[in-house]
Amino acid sequence: MPRRKALLIGINYYGTNHALNGCINDALNCRKYLIEQRGFSAAPHDMVMMTDAPENRGTPFWPSGENMKAAFKWLVTCNNPGDSVWLSYSGHGSQVKDPDGDRDSGFDDTICPVDFETAGQLDSDTLHRVLVSPMIPQARLTVLFDCCHSGSAIELPYVYRPNSQGEVKLIDNVKRGIGLATAAYQLVQGGFNAKKINDAKALIGGAKSFFASLQHREQEANQDGLGEEKFMEDWKGEGKDVWMFSGCADDQTSADTSIQGAATGAMSHAFIATMRANPNQSYVEVLQSTRSGLAGKYQQIPQLSCGGEYNLSQPVSF
């Protein structure tokens, strides 16, 4: 029989210089929503919640890097066609220098386990290999990431993002965010000099990417300033049924805020509120509604990434 499982992660980084306020609440709110609105089972073998609440220290539910990877393996071990699994993560997201040299920005997106300062961050390539690659094509993984720099955090090959008018556009093969390309383009207007070139190199993430961006800047201007960013691996060939809602683009930050007196992540709150208001929306409608809920209050732009070029007019299902 098809099975449903959920893994909910919220990290507040208590007692550190990186403390957040609403991430554990995000995990609790997702848990409540999945049980009440989507019919998920709260049984321990069906739903796992990992937080850095003090009582979890020393247990498998402490969100260290190793514990998180073990939980990912449990989540995506799907043996039945029709299995549907959910992952939500609320915490810090960051970027590290791209070791493959295949990213135009020069950086890979990451998420930060509670022990990231000593054990390191989990980069996008690693996350794809532990979350997406093991999935059987007949099972579905739905992901909600509420963290900074999360646009391509698990390196899905197709990204959809709403513009200011709410129109949703496909960014094939994860086209990079507008910020770096626009900043570099504007920087070199009016002539070149050594300082400008060095600054532009830093913005783009390397000389090779810098000059490539100049070569394609007219094409980028015709695509709302969005250029193409390739992964070293051809993830398109995997054909996995994976959908990821993320709080922002690669070059943006995601807000840790307070709504109605409760600490929460802006994206988590907007997504759950959207789904509670109308659970029968299509993927494109959820993306537009979430964008509308964030617009005017926060600068971040939510995204939908997919493992394939799927029909976004189908109802959200997980």
Residue, then its C-alpha position, 0 to 999 in steps of 0.5 A: m500500500p502507498r505510504r506517507k511520511a514526513l520529516l520536519i526540521g526546525i533549528n533555532y541555534y540556541g545560545t549561539n551568535h546565529a540564533l533565530n526565533g521562529c524555526i522550531n515554531d515553523a516545524l510545529n506549524c507544519r506538523k499541525y497543518l499536515i495532520e489536520q489538513r492533509g491527513f498525515s499520521a502523527a505516529p513516530h514511524d510516519m512522522v519525525m520532527m527534529t529540533d534543537a530544543p534542549e530535550n532533544r540533545g543526545t537523541p536521534f532527533w537532534p538536528s546535527g548534520e549526521n542525524m539529518k542525513a540519517a533522517f533523509k535516508w529514512l524519508v526517501t526510502c520509498n518502496n511502493p509506487g504512489d508513496s508520498v513524502w514531505l520534508s520541511y526545513s526551517g533554519h539558516g541557509s548559506q552559500v559555500k564556494d562551488p568546488d566543481g566550478d560549474r555554477d555561474s555564481g561561483f557558489d553552492d547553496t547550503i543548509c546549516p545543521v545545528d553543528f555546522e560550525t564544527a561539522g560543516q554545512l550540507d551543500s546543494d550537491t550533497l542534498h540532491r544525492v541524499l534526497v532526490s537521487p534515491m527516490i523511485p520515479q513512482a514516488r513523490l517528494t514535496v519539500l518546503f525550505d524556509c531559509c536564505h539562499s534556498g532557490s537551488a538548495i537541492e539542485l532541481p533542474y527546473v525552477y518557476r518564479p513569479n514576477s511582480q505581476g504574479e506571472v510565473k515563468l520557467i527558469d530552465n536548468v536553474k537560471r541564476g538570480i537577477g542580483l549578481a548579473t544586474a550588479a555586474y552589468q551596471l558596474v561596468q557601464g561607462g567604461f572598464n577599469a581594473k577596480k571595476i573588473n575586480d569588483a565584477k569578478a567578485l560579484i559573479g564569482g570568477a573571471k570565467s563567469f564574469f565574461a560569460s555574463l557580459q557575452h550573454r547580457e543582451q539575452e539576459a535583458n530579454q529574460d528579466g535579467l535571469g541567466e542560465e546556471k548549469f549543474m555539473e551533473d545532468w539531473k534532468g535525466e533522473g526524471k524524479d517526481v520532486w517538488m520544492f517550495s523555497g522561501c527565496a532565490d539563490d541571492q536572497t535572504s529569507a525573513d525570520t519574523s513575528i506574526q500575530g505575536a508568534a515567531t515564525g518564518a515568513m515563507s512557512h507562514a505564507f505557504i501554510a496560510t495559503m494552503r489552509a485558505n484553499p487546499n485545492q489550488s494548483y501549483v501555480e496558484v499556490l506560488q502566486s498566492t504565496r508571492s502575494g502574501l509576501a509582497g509588500k512586506y518582504q523582499q524575498i520571492p518564493q520559488l517552485s523547483c521541480g525534478g521535471e517539466y511538469n504541468l503546474s495547473q494540476p492540484v497540489s498533492f502530497 
